Amino acid sequence: MELLPTYDRYHRQIILKGFGEAAQQKLLHSKVLVIGAGGLGCPVLQYLAAAGVGHIGIADDDTVSLSNLQRQPLYSMQHIGQLKVEVARQKLLELNPDISIEIFPFRWQPQHCVEYFPAYDLVVDGSDNFATRYMINDACVLLGKPLVFGAVGQFDGQLGLLNALQTDGSFSCNYRDLFAEQPAENAVANCAQAGVLGVLPAVIGSMMATEVIKWITGIGILPMNKVIVYQALSQEIFSISLQKNTTAAALIPASIENFLAMEYAWACEEPGAKFAISIPAFYELLDSMEVAVIDVRNYDETPVIDGFADRRIPLSLLENHLAELDAEALVFVCQTGVRSLAAASLASKMNPGKSVYSLQGGMEAYCAQRNLNHHE
Amino acid sequence: MEVLFFGQLTDITQSPKLTVAAAADTDSILQQLHAQFPALASATYVVAVNGQVIQHNTPLEANTTMALLPPFSGG
């Protein structure tokens, strides 16, 4: 009898009032696609796999880095440099070998929504940028898929069940009914810039997994037309009601064709992104011409640069020192590559003839790359 | 009346909760807040009144709670 170990595995939830074998069967036959295997994705994936969601898709193009481990406990030291989706699949199958897992190790694009969403019952958005968030939302609206979204920043988080079919046949509010227009990516600082309490995505991700399980099994009250907001510092939860927003509806592409033609990444590209230089290209540049590397972080920021010569001029003071920089090419560096973009824009404006660059990902990426090279 | 702030808006206000002088409508409160915290004027957020997101200027009654909720990008 193959049923027995299955029954044993899920016993603690099967015996719940209103759950039973029927709800468990619904979970075992469900298909959930989780986009983003980071801070929110980890707890969502772990609890959905543990609960017996029969088929889970995981999309993420990122590799594990040391700064992920503070809030992504699916990964360990030995996984640094490996694809998150590969590690996640292995760990989840160790946890529950009775489920199946499909991985998508690439940056999610509009055509992937159209190709893969129809095969899933529900989509989970655990992404870390607005381009992906708005793309997933619009695709779910166009394709009629329910969406559980979550987002975190510093000490606060938000989540909600969006675009779910209601008893009257209409769909509940979506992300654009809350925030109609896609903000510029640099208008709202991300976790790398503003920080995030490590346990916060675990709280929000677990609440997201709860809503996925409730939606699949039909238990409880679904938080439709609401966004739930959680403040870790006060341990307060707020439920904020939404209503359909006509401005928002007009911003969603009218058809799949229009959706595929949307430039979500473009809409929120940071000004000055054209100055970005990758780490390998940066090394080549150092070898090929006279380069001045300017660290635009404040004087007290660490780690200090080693491996190449640099000069530190905090961004706030840069304008007064630009005239002194007479090297053929200027490369600006900061902690994550955001301030250095602003510095490059400024330098290019003040000195249009000069080659100006901003080191992509900043010192965090540089140090991660160097550690990786040491490991190899 | 009470105004709640979330996420990075609390970096601007230095507090998740402020008590402000009562006013006739939400626009008046926002004007008051923008004068006190100029950085709020350029921040992205939606306004909720008594737990309901509003899309237009809304009259306020006594004992109303307003909340300013920004989008979060992190995952």
HADDOCK unambig.tbl for C-alpha pairs under 7 A between the chains (distance, minus, plus):
assign (segid A and resid 38 and name CA) (segid B and resid 75 and name CA) 6.32 0.50 0.50
assign (segid A and resid 39 and name CA) (segid B and resid 75 and name CA) 5.55 0.50 0.50
assign (segid A and resid 40 and name CA) (segid B and resid 75 and name CA) 5.38 0.50 0.50
assign (segid A and resid 126 and name CA) (segid B and resid 75 and name CA) 5.26 0.50 0.50
assign (segid A and resid 127 and name CA) (segid B and resid 75 and name CA) 5.14 0.50 0.50
assign (segid A and resid 128 and name CA) (segid B and resid 73 and name CA) 5.47 0.50 0.50
assign (segid A and resid 128 and name CA) (segid B and resid 74 and name CA) 4.43 0.50 0.50
assign (segid A and resid 128 and name CA) (segid B and resid 75 and name CA) 4.23 0.50 0.50
assign (segid A and resid 129 and name CA) (segid B and resid 73 and name CA) 5.15 0.50 0.50
assign (segid A and resid 129 and name CA) (segid B and resid 74 and name CA) 6.58 0.50 0.50
assign (segid A and resid 130 and name CA) (segid B and resid 73 and name CA) 6.00 0.50 0.50
assign (segid A and resid 151 and name CA) (segid B and resid 72 and name CA) 5.52 0.50 0.50
assign (segid A and resid 151 and name CA) (segid B and resid 73 and name CA) 6.01 0.50 0.50
assign (segid A and resid 151 and name CA) (segid B and resid 74 and name CA) 5.40 0.50 0.50
assign (segid A and resid 151 and name CA) (segid B and resid 75 and name CA) 5.34 0.50 0.50
assign (segid A and resid 152 and name CA) (segid B and resid 72 and name CA) 5.61 0.50 0.50
assign (segid A and resid 152 and name CA) (segid B and resid 73 and name CA) 6.65 0.50 0.50
assign (segid A and resid 152 and name CA) (segid B and resid 74 and name CA) 4.78 0.50 0.50
assign (segid A and resid 152 and name CA) (segid B and resid 75 and name CA) 5.81 0.50 0.50
assign (segid A and resid 153 and name CA) (segid B and resid 7 and name CA) 6.22 0.50 0.50
assign (segid A and resid 153 and name CA) (segid B and resid 72 and name CA) 5.65 0.50 0.50
assign (segid A and resid 153 and name CA) (segid B and resid 73 and name CA) 6.94 0.50 0.50
assign (segid A and resid 153 and name CA) (segid B and resid 74 and name CA) 5.52 0.50 0.50
assign (segid A and resid 154 and name CA) (segid B and resid 7 and name CA) 6.64 0.50 0.50
assign (segid A and resid 155 and name CA) (segid B and resid 7 and name CA) 6.90 0.50 0.50
assign (segid A and resid 156 and name CA) (segid B and resid 6 and name CA) 6.86 0.50 0.50
assign (segid A and resid 156 and name CA) (segid B and resid 7 and name CA) 5.53 0.50 0.50
assign (segid A and resid 179 and name CA) (segid B and resid 71 and name CA) 6.99 0.50 0.50
assign (segid A and resid 188 and name CA) (segid B and resid 73 and name CA) 6.95 0.50 0.50
assign (segid A and resid 190 and name CA) (segid B and resid 73 and name CA) 5.58 0.50 0.50
assign (segid A and resid 190 and name CA) (segid B and resid 74 and name CA) 5.33 0.50 0.50
assign (segid A and resid 191 and name CA) (segid B and resid 74 and name CA) 5.36 0.50 0.50
assign (segid A and resid 239 and name CA) (segid B and resid 51 and name CA) 6.67 0.50 0.50
assign (segid A and resid 240 and name CA) (segid B and resid 51 and name CA) 4.61 0.50 0.50
assign (segid A and resid 240 and name CA) (segid B and resid 52 and name CA) 5.47 0.50 0.50
assign (segid A and resid 240 and name CA) (segid B and resid 53 and name CA) 6.70 0.50 0.50
assign (segid A and resid 241 and name CA) (segid B and resid 51 and name CA) 6.08 0.50 0.50
assign (segid A and resid 241 and name CA) (segid B and resid 52 and name CA) 4.63 0.50 0.50
assign (segid A and resid 241 and name CA) (segid B and resid 53 and name CA) 6.05 0.50 0.50
assign (segid A and resid 242 and name CA) (segid B and resid 52 and name CA) 6.29 0.50 0.50
assign (segid A and resid 242 and name CA) (segid B and resid 53 and name CA) 5.52 0.50 0.50
